[in-house]
């Protein structure tokens, strides 16, 4: 079983507009309400691929109840820690130009008792997990060191953790030496303290991050694919050119592919090929963090993984 930790679950509300015009009244042509949060995207991709997956985190209020009902309909198993606060909503507005504007709520305020109750629930779920994925932001009142703590707890059970977050959560989280991290170029520059102007620069800094004890470091290059380092090896993932429908969630789909491959003990090149196919498949869909297994299968043949030489 792959355990996915999504501490700051959300209800994603997607509005389609003719045009986004600030400071006016706008009428939506359509509205979609779907369970959201980076971890739920990862879990959805894993579920579509046929993996055994379980989502945990913290959830509350009528919004939380709605999300749980939607997860039941999607047949995605969950075991959340209830909280008294209302689960957040995240708003996305798209218009006919293809532009998107997002408003992300911070999340509920979590009490110390609720946080400690979640930690106990997490410990109970760990023995059955093969791989743990920790993704996304956290609700209010949760320490920046939370992911480093979850990684440390998992290590005590002999489990590996994949970490996909940003900002202070990432800076603190890498101190736990996760099995996988996915910084963007700006975050990689922050880690190394130097400007990255080329793929060779990025590869060099990936190696410096690996030297700290992290298992795999992946850096997205957007439509150009990704660079991934493991031990002393650097791989380049080349993805096919597509007409993207919605690239939001492609990073989460990529992480889902990594988790699936690692849980199946696939070779690293095969795992990276699946990750690239998942990320690309997501970009072909209107829904964020969503793939179709048949599309992933078709794209697998078009994704190239090349080992770079020094």
N, C-alpha and C positions, 0 to 999 in steps of 0.2 A: 504494500500500500504506500502511496505517495501522500504525505501529509502537507497540506498547503496552509500556511499561516497568513491570514489577511486581517490585520488588526483594525484597519479603518475601512470597513465595508461601506459601500455607498449604493444609493439608488441613482442610476444614471438616467437622466431625462434628456432626450435628444429632440430638439425642435428644428423643423425645416421651415425656413422663411424664404420669401421672395428676395428680400434684402435685409441686411442687418444695419439699422440706422439708430445710433445712440441718441438718447434724449427724446425718443418718440414712442408712441404706442405701436407695437408690432403684433400682427396676427400670424400664428403658425399655421402652415398648411397641414402639418401632421406632427404628432408627438409619439415617441417611443419611450417606454419605461422598462429598463432592464437592470438586473443585478450587476453591480459594478465594483470596482476596486481591482488593483493589479492581480491580487491573489485569486480572485474569482475568475478573472480572465484566464489565468494559468490553469486553474482547475477545469474550466470549461473546455480548454484545448485538450488537456489530458483525458478528460471524459470522452471527447470525440474520437481520440486516438485509440480508445479501448483500455486505458489504464485504470487500475483500481485507485481511486483517489478519495480523500476526505478533507474537507475544509474546516478550519477552526478560526477563531478570532473572537471579537466582542460585538454584540448586536443588541439593539433595543428599540422599544416603541413600536408604533403601528408600521413605520417604514421597515423596521427589521422583520416584522411579521410578513409583510408583503414580499420581501426578498426571500425569506425562507420558503414561502409558498411557490415562488418562481423557481427556486432551486429544486424543489420537489418535482415540479413539472418537467424540469430538464433532467431529472434523475441524477443530480449531483449530490452525493451524501455530505452532510455537514454535522458539526458538533460545536456550536457556539457557546461562549460564556454570556449569559444575559447581563445587561447593564440597565440602569434606570434611565439613562439619557436616550434621546432620540437619535437613531442612526442617520447619518448625513445624506444629503442629496448633492449630486454634481450635475450641473447644467451645461449642455453643449448646444450652440446655435450655429446651424449651417445655412448658407444662402446659395443662390443659383450660380454665383461665381466660383463656388468650391471652397470659399473661405470658411473658417470655423472659429468661433469665440467660445471660451469655456469659463465657467464660474465654479470653483471647487470649494465647497464648504469645509471647515476645519475638522469637523467631527465632534462627537459628544465629549463632555468632561467626564472622565472615568475616575471613580474613587479608588483609594488605596486598597480597600477591601475587594473591590471588583477586579482590580489588577492582580492581586495575589490569588484570587480564585481562578483567574485565567491561567496563571502559572501552574497551579496544581492540576488543572484540566490538561494542560499541555504535557505535563509529566506523565499523566495517565495514558495519553494517546501515543507517546513516543515508542513504547516497546513494539507495537505492531507496524511501525513505519520503516520503510526501506530508505527513503530519501525524504528530507524536509525542505520545503521551499518557503522562504520568508519574503514577502513582497509588499512594497508600497509604503505609504505614510502611516502615521499612528494617530489615534485620537488625542484630545487634549489631556494633559496631566500625566502622560506616559513619558518616562525618561528617554533621552537620546541613546542611552546605553542598552535599550531593551533588546536589540537584535544581538549584540555581543553576549548578553546574558542568555538568550535563547540558544545561541550556538554553543555556549559553554555547557549548558544543561544537556543539550543533545549529545555533546561529546562524551559526557558521563554515561550515556546509554550506548556508546559506540556508533552514533549516527552522524551522517554528513548533512550539512546545511547549505543550500543554495540561497544566496542573498541578492535581492534586486530592489534597491531603494536609492535614495539620493540625499544630498545635503549632509547635515550633521549626523543623520541616522546612518549614512554610508560611512562617513569618516570614523564614527565610533564603532560601527559594525565590523569593519575590516580588522579591528584589533582582536576580534574573536577568531580570526583566521578561518573564514568559511571555506567550503569546498569549491565555491564558485562566486564570482561577483561580475557585474555588468555595468561599469562606469561609462558615462558618455565621454566624449573628447574633452569637454570642459572640466569634468571631474578628474579625469586622468591627469590633466595639466595641473590641477590643484594638488593632487597627490605628489607629483614629481617636482612641482615648483618650476617648471620650464615650459616654454611654448612649444607646441607640437605642430610642425608645418608639413609633415609628410608621413607616409605609412611606415617608413623606416624609423622615424622619430617615435611613432606610436609603439612600434614593436619593441624598441629599446626600453621604453618606459613600462610596457607590459611586463617585460622580464624583471625590471626592478621591483614591481609590485608582487610578482610571483616569488621573489626572493624573501619576502616577508612571511611566507608560509601559506599563502592562499593557493588552492589547488588549480583552479582554472580562472583566467581573466579574459572576458570578452568585451570588445569595444565596438559598438555599432558604427558603421560608416553610411547608414541610411540606405539609399537605393544602390550604393556601391557594395553592399554586403557587410562584412565584419572581419575584424582581426581577432584571433583567439590564441592565447598562450597557455601552455601546459608544460610544466617542468622547463626544459630548455628549448622546447619546440614552439614555433609560431606558425599558425595556419591562417590562410586567407579564405574566406567564404565568398564566392561569387554567385550572386543570385540573378535570375533572368530578368530582363527588362519587361515591365508590365505597365498597364495603365491603372494606376492605383485608384480605388474607390474611396478608401478610408484607411490611412496608415496608423491611426490611433489604436494602440494595443498590439502592434506588431512585435514590439520588444517583449511583451508578456507571452505572446505565442512562441517567440524564440526560446524563452526560458522554459516553456512547457515542453518544447522539443528536446532541450538539454536534459531536463528531469526524466523524460521518458527513456531516452537513450541510456542514461546512467543507471536507471533502475533495471533496465534490461541487460546491463553489462555489455552494451555494444562497444565497438571500437570508437575511439574519439573521432576519426574522420566520418564514420557513419552517423554518429550522434550530431556532429556539426552540420552534416548534410540535411538531417531531419529538422534541425533548428532553423536553418535557412529556409527550408521549404515551408515550415509553419509560419514564420514571419512574413513571407511573401504571400502565402494563402490568406492570411488575415487582411492584408492590404487590398485584396480583391473583393472584400465583403463590406457592406454598409455598416454592419454591426461591429463595434469595437471588441477586440479580444475574442474573436470567433473564427473558426476555420471549419472547413468540410474535409473529412478524411479522404474522400476521393480526389479532391483538389490537391491536397498535400501529397498524395501518392503520385499524381501526375507530375507535380513540380520536382519531385525527388530526382528524377533523371536530368533535370535542367540545372540543378545546383551543383557547383563545382567546388571542391575543397582542395586547396593547394598548399603543400608545406613550403614555407619560405626558407631560403638558405641565408646564412649570415653574410 
